[in-house]
Amino acid sequence: MIKSEMKKNMAVKRGYVIDNKGRLRHKTALDKYYESGVLALIQSPFSAEQRKRAGEILARDYYLGHYNTLQSIKYYESNIKSTGERGIEISLYYKNKYLEAIKSIPHEFREAVLRVCVEDKKLVDKKEKTDKNLMDKNIVFYRKMLLVLGLERLLKYYLQKNKKSS
């Protein structure tokens, strides 16, 4: 038991997170922005935790819709009745949820949200020239604001969808 706790402590030091079920998972870019306080940049009725959860739901829908695989199910197959293939139906369900959620995010914010939530990348690449001057700091802050505002719109969409289904 002591060895397992030591392994968990070492994994946490290396950048892993223990989720609510006690499993270790890699810390995503969204987790890092949440911990640094970026998701709490604006004041609104929604909390940073809620914005983070909306980003996690978007990523879940993306991966369960099998957008990440090369042999993705074609969208037009959603109208075809499957013959006992429950996996295809579930995949198409999540694909439709993902597409509807993406449509709810305005075009200006979409790139930042997809980059952080789906691609699991930071808003600024190391390849980009990032000097410490004021203009580069403003660009980084602007991109963070786009992320927060996009997650805000996504959260409003998910809350509105839950009210309609109730």
N, C-alpha and C positions, 0 to 999 in steps of 0.2 A: 504494500500500500504506500509506503514511503517512496519507493522508486517511481510509482506512477505519478505521485504528486511532484516529484523532482522533474520528471519528463514534461509534465504539464507546465511547470514554471519555466523550464528551458524553452518550450515551444512558444509561450507567451512572450518571452524575451526576444525570440526570433521573428515576431510579428504575427503570430497566430492569435485567434480569438476563441474563447470558449463560449459557445452559443447556449441558449436557454435549455437545451437538452443535454448539455454536458459534453458535446462533441467539439473537437478542435477543427477550426476552419481557417483558411487564409484570410487575412485582413484585406478587405477590398478598399478601393479608392474612396468609395462612399463612406466607409467606416472611418477612414483617416480624416476626411473633411468634417465628419460629424464630431470626432474627438477634438479637432483643432478649433471648433466653434464656427466654422464657415456656414453651416446650415442654420445658424441662429442670427444671421446678419440683419435680417429685416424683422420688424415687429408686426405680427399679424395674430389672428386668433389661433393659428396652428403652431405647434411646437416643432423644435428641430427633430425630435424623435418621430413625429408623424411624417415629416418630410423624408426622413431616412427610410421609414417603412414603405412609403409610396415608391421610392426608388428601388427598394428590394422587391416589391411586388412586380414592378415593370421588368426587372431582370429575370424573375421567376417565370413570368409569362413568355419572355423571349426564349429562354432555354427549354421550357416545356413545349413550346411551339416548334421546336427543332429548327430554329433559324441558324443555329450554330453548326449544323451538320451540312455536308455537301448534298446529301440525298434528302433534302427537305421535301415535305409533302406539298404538292401544288395547291394553290389557293382555290382554284376552280373545282377541286374535288370535294369541296365542302357541300355542294349540292347533291352529290352522288351518295346514295344510301350504301353504307358498307355492309358486308355480309359477315357479321360477327367479329370484325376487326375493331375491337374496343380501343386499341392504341391509336389508330388513325383518327377516330372521333375525338379522343381527348386532345391529341396534338392539334387538330383543327380548331377545337374550342379555345385553346390557349393562344393559338395564332390569331384568331379573331379578336380576343381580348387585348392582345398586344397592339394590333393595328388600330383598334378603337382608342386605346390609351394614347398612342402616338399622335393620332389626329387631334386629340384634345390639347396638345401642347403647341403653342404658337411657333411658327417657323424660326423666329429669332432665338428662342430658348432651346429648341430641339437638339441642336448639335452638342451643346454642353451637357444636357441630360443624357443623351445616348453615349457620349464619350465616357462619362463617369459611371453611369449605372450599368450599361450593357457591355461596353468595351473594357471596363475596369482600368481606365487610364486616367492619369492626372490631366488637368486642364492645360498645363503648360508642359511641353516636351523638354527634355534635356537638350535636344538638338536645337531648339529655338534659342536665339540669342536673348538671354535675360540678364541685362545689366542691372545694376542697382540704382539706376536713375529713376526719376519720378514718373516718366512716361511708361516705362515697363511695369512699374508697380501699379499704375492706374489700369493698364491692360489686364494684369492678373486679377485685380479687384473687380474689374468689369466682367470678366469671365466667371468669377465666383458668384457675382450677382445674377448673371444669366442662369447659372445652375440653380440657385435658390428660387428664383422666380419660376423657372420651369418646373421644379418639384412642387412648388405651390400650386400651379395650375393642374398638375397631375393629381395632387391630393384632392383638389376641389372636384375633379372628374370622378375619382374613386368614391368620394363621399356622396356625390350626386347620384352615382350609379347604385350605391347601396340604399339610398332613400327610395329610388324608383322600384327596386326589387322587393322592398319591404311591404 
